[in-house]
């Protein structure tokens, strides 16, 4: 289905009801893909100390420097499960995530995390994104 077809359908129906503006739909269409390439997000869950995780992430960025392909990273804690952390990493695409995975800094960090924590990974293609 061509990019924006579903969004245009939603736009027509919601505008008829007066609940969505052109600007909101245009923003959503522009955020879905960049140049026809689907964004990619990796979610990592683990238990541990958030300050230690923060230090490890900062160490990763210092080590990878300008080679990293990470567009955005959020380190979160679960309010309902003490000690549980969720890291959300955004990439421009699956291809850039794959390139990032091949970096020495990424390989070393992943090996250490797998050896010392209960980390799990979810690899997600971003089909739609709404930014307000």
C-alpha positions as CSV (number, residue, x, y, z in Angstrom):
1,X,0.0,0.0,0.0
2,X,1.5,3.4,-1.0
3,X,2.9,5.5,1.9
4,X,0.1,7.7,3.4
5,X,-2.9,5.8,1.9
6,X,-4.2,4.7,5.3
7,X,-3.3,8.1,6.8
8,X,-5.2,9.9,4.1
9,X,-8.3,7.6,4.7
10,X,-8.1,8.4,8.5
11,X,-7.6,12.1,7.7
12,X,-10.7,12.3,5.6
13,X,-12.8,10.4,8.1
14,X,-11.5,12.3,11.2
15,X,-11.6,15.7,9.5
16,X,-15.2,15.0,8.7
17,X,-15.8,14.6,12.4
18,X,-13.5,17.6,13.2
19,X,-11.1,15.7,15.4
20,X,-7.8,15.9,13.5
21,X,-6.0,18.8,11.7
22,X,-4.1,18.7,8.5
23,X,-0.9,19.6,10.4
24,X,-1.3,16.5,12.7
25,X,-1.8,14.2,9.7
26,X,1.0,15.7,7.7
27,X,3.3,15.4,10.8
28,X,2.4,11.7,11.2
29,X,2.9,11.0,7.4
30,X,6.4,12.6,7.6
31,X,7.4,10.7,10.7
32,X,6.5,7.2,9.4
33,X,9.4,6.8,7.0
34,X,12.3,8.9,5.8
35,X,13.0,8.5,2.1
36,X,10.9,5.4,2.0
37,X,12.9,3.6,4.7
38,X,11.1,2.3,7.7
39,X,12.5,3.3,11.1
40,X,13.7,0.5,13.5
41,X,13.5,0.4,17.3
42,X,15.2,-2.1,19.6
43,X,13.9,-2.5,23.1
44,X,16.1,-4.1,25.7
45,X,14.8,-5.2,29.1
46,X,17.0,-6.1,32.1
47,X,17.2,-5.8,35.8
48,X,19.9,-3.9,37.6
49,X,21.0,-0.5,38.8
50,X,19.9,2.4,36.5
51,X,23.1,4.5,37.4
52,X,25.3,1.6,36.4
53,X,23.4,1.2,33.2
54,X,23.6,5.0,32.5
55,X,27.4,4.8,33.0
56,X,27.7,1.8,30.6
57,X,25.6,3.6,28.0
58,X,27.8,6.7,28.3
59,X,30.9,4.5,28.0
60,X,29.4,3.0,24.9
61,X,28.8,6.4,23.3
62,X,32.3,7.5,24.2
63,X,33.8,4.3,22.7
64,X,31.7,4.3,19.6
65,X,32.0,8.1,19.2
66,X,30.8,9.2,15.8
67,X,30.6,5.7,14.4
68,X,27.4,4.8,16.2
69,X,24.2,4.8,14.2
70,X,22.0,5.3,17.2
71,X,19.6,8.1,16.5
72,X,18.0,8.2,19.9
73,X,18.3,6.2,23.1
74,X,16.0,6.3,26.2
75,X,16.9,4.6,29.5
76,X,13.7,4.0,31.5
77,X,12.8,2.3,34.8
78,X,9.6,0.4,35.4
79,X,7.6,2.1,38.2
80,X,5.8,-1.1,38.9
81,X,8.8,-3.4,39.0
82,X,11.7,-2.1,41.1
83,X,15.1,-2.8,39.4
84,X,13.6,-3.4,36.0
85,X,15.0,-1.2,33.2
86,X,13.9,-0.7,29.6
87,X,16.2,0.8,27.1
88,X,14.6,2.0,23.8
89,X,17.0,2.6,21.0
90,X,15.9,4.2,17.7
91,X,17.6,3.8,14.4
92,X,16.9,5.3,11.0
93,X,16.4,1.8,9.6
94,X,17.0,-1.9,10.0
95,X,20.1,-1.4,7.8
96,X,21.6,1.2,10.1
97,X,20.9,-0.9,13.1
98,X,22.7,-3.8,11.4
99,X,25.6,-1.5,10.6
100,X,25.7,-0.4,14.3
101,X,25.6,-4.0,15.5
102,X,28.8,-4.6,13.6
103,X,30.8,-2.0,15.5
104,X,33.4,-3.3,18.0
105,X,31.9,-1.1,20.7
106,X,28.4,-2.6,20.2
107,X,29.7,-6.2,20.1
108,X,31.7,-5.7,23.3
109,X,28.8,-4.0,25.1
110,X,26.3,-6.7,24.0
111,X,28.7,-9.5,25.1
112,X,29.2,-7.9,28.5
113,X,25.5,-7.3,29.0
114,X,24.6,-10.9,28.0
115,X,27.3,-12.3,30.3
116,X,26.4,-10.2,33.4
117,X,22.6,-9.4,33.1
118,X,19.3,-11.0,32.2
119,X,18.9,-8.8,29.2
120,X,16.3,-9.6,26.5
121,X,15.8,-7.9,23.1
122,X,12.9,-7.0,21.0
123,X,13.5,-5.8,17.4
124,X,10.6,-3.7,16.0
125,X,9.9,-2.1,12.7
126,X,8.1,1.2,13.1
127,X,5.0,1.3,10.9
128,X,3.4,4.5,12.3
129,X,4.5,7.3,14.6
130,X,2.5,10.2,15.9
131,X,4.5,13.1,17.3
132,X,2.8,16.1,18.8
